[in-house]
Amino acid sequence: MADQLYLSLWFPNFRFETLPATMVSVMRQFALISGEKRVAAASVYPISFTEAPTYQRIYVNDDRAEENQDTSGSIIENAVAEATEQLHDDMAYEFEMRWKLWSPEVNPNYPNPDIDPDSDIDPEYESAALDPLWKLQPATVRILGFGPNFDDASFDQNGHIRVDFGLDTPWLAETLEDEQLDEAATKHIQQNVEMLLAFTLSVEKNCGISSRLLWTESGEPLAQKLIDRLQRVN
């Protein structure tokens, strides 16, 4: 079952007024690994995530962005400075960035016998109908910084900064059946894992953290889930 994946970061002798600079440092590491140097969106939440954001901005980062000087706001340093201009200790500051991960797709040009059992599929192409097409797809990552009084001081569990990777599907390919987890699938999963590890190690090396924790919402370690997944195949 798909699970939410997070990376929590704690910093030694952390002072809240240093949160903007600390977030910029982490986001720079993400930009270095992902190759995407701009922020896609920014939000500020008061008190808890059940409250409506007090600040929200969505950036246009396509070909038009290069022609519009206003989009300089999506540069990491500018986006963080604008969102944290009013720095309050009961708020959370969220920034969306994107990277590209390998994702499988069932070939849409072939009929699906599970949906249409009467479909006439040439046996020569039957296996091709089941073979997934792997493509690099954009995936959103949310980087959050927590005020010490946000959500009853939940930063004790969440970290001073938390990175939300979304569902752990790109690292497990759970949308595929075990028999579809072939050499190509294993290679692409490995490439996704390498991206995740590269970002985590880059933060550890360059951001001065005191501790980090990669965890899932269910509490089951991602590494163990990956091992179990591969063992079912092998």
Secondary structure as the mmCIF struct_conf table of DSSP 4:
data_model
#
loop_
_struct_conf.conf_type_id
_struct_conf.id
_struct_conf.beg_label_comp_id
_struct_conf.beg_label_asym_id
_struct_conf.beg_label_seq_id
_struct_conf.end_label_comp_id
_struct_conf.end_label_asym_id
_struct_conf.end_label_seq_id
STRN STRN1 GLN A 4 TRP A 10
TURN_TY1_P TURN_TY1_P1 PRO A 12 ASN A 13
HELX_RH_3T_P HELX_RH_3T_P1 PHE A 16 THR A 18
HELX_RH_AL_P HELX_RH_AL_P1 LEU A 19 SER A 34
BEND BEND1 GLY A 35 GLY A 35
STRN STRN2 ARG A 38 ARG A 38
STRN STRN3 ALA A 41 PRO A 46
BEND BEND2 ILE A 47 SER A 48
TURN_TY1_P TURN_TY1_P2 PHE A 49 THR A 50
BEND BEND3 GLU A 51 GLU A 51
HELX_LH_PP_P HELX_LH_PP_P1 ALA A 52 PRO A 53
BEND BEND4 THR A 54 THR A 54
STRN STRN4 TYR A 55 ILE A 58
BEND BEND5 ASP A 62 ASP A 62
HELX_RH_3T_P HELX_RH_3T_P2 ASP A 63 GLU A 67
HELX_RH_3T_P HELX_RH_3T_P3 GLN A 69 SER A 74
STRN STRN5 ILE A 75 ILE A 75
HELX_RH_AL_P HELX_RH_AL_P2 ILE A 76 ALA A 83
TURN_TY1_P TURN_TY1_P3 THR A 84 THR A 84
BEND BEND6 GLU A 85 GLN A 86
TURN_TY1_P TURN_TY1_P4 ASP A 89 ASP A 90
STRN STRN6 MET A 91 VAL A 106
TURN_TY1_P TURN_TY1_P5 PRO A 108 ASN A 109
BEND BEND7 TYR A 110 TYR A 110
TURN_TY1_P TURN_TY1_P6 PRO A 113 ILE A 115
TURN_TY1_P TURN_TY1_P7 PRO A 117 ASP A 118
HELX_RH_AL_P HELX_RH_AL_P3 PRO A 123 LEU A 130
BEND BEND8 ASP A 131 ASP A 131
STRN STRN7 PRO A 132 PHE A 146
TURN_TY1_P TURN_TY1_P8 PRO A 148 SER A 154
HELX_RH_AL_P HELX_RH_AL_P4 PHE A 155 ASN A 158
BEND BEND9 HIS A 160 HIS A 160
STRN STRN8 ILE A 161 LEU A 167
BEND BEND10 ASP A 168 ASP A 168
HELX_RH_3T_P HELX_RH_3T_P4 THR A 169 TRP A 171
TURN_TY1_P TURN_TY1_P9 LEU A 172 LEU A 172
TURN_TY1_P TURN_TY1_P10 GLU A 174 THR A 175
BEND BEND11 LEU A 176 LEU A 176
HELX_RH_3T_P HELX_RH_3T_P5 ASP A 178 GLN A 180
HELX_RH_AL_P HELX_RH_AL_P5 GLU A 183 ASN A 206
BEND BEND12 CYS A 207 CYS A 207
BEND BEND13 SER A 210 SER A 210
STRN STRN9 SER A 211 THR A 216
TURN_TY1_P TURN_TY1_P11 GLU A 217 SER A 218
BEND BEND14 GLY A 219 GLY A 219
HELX_RH_AL_P HELX_RH_AL_P6 LEU A 222 VAL A 233
#
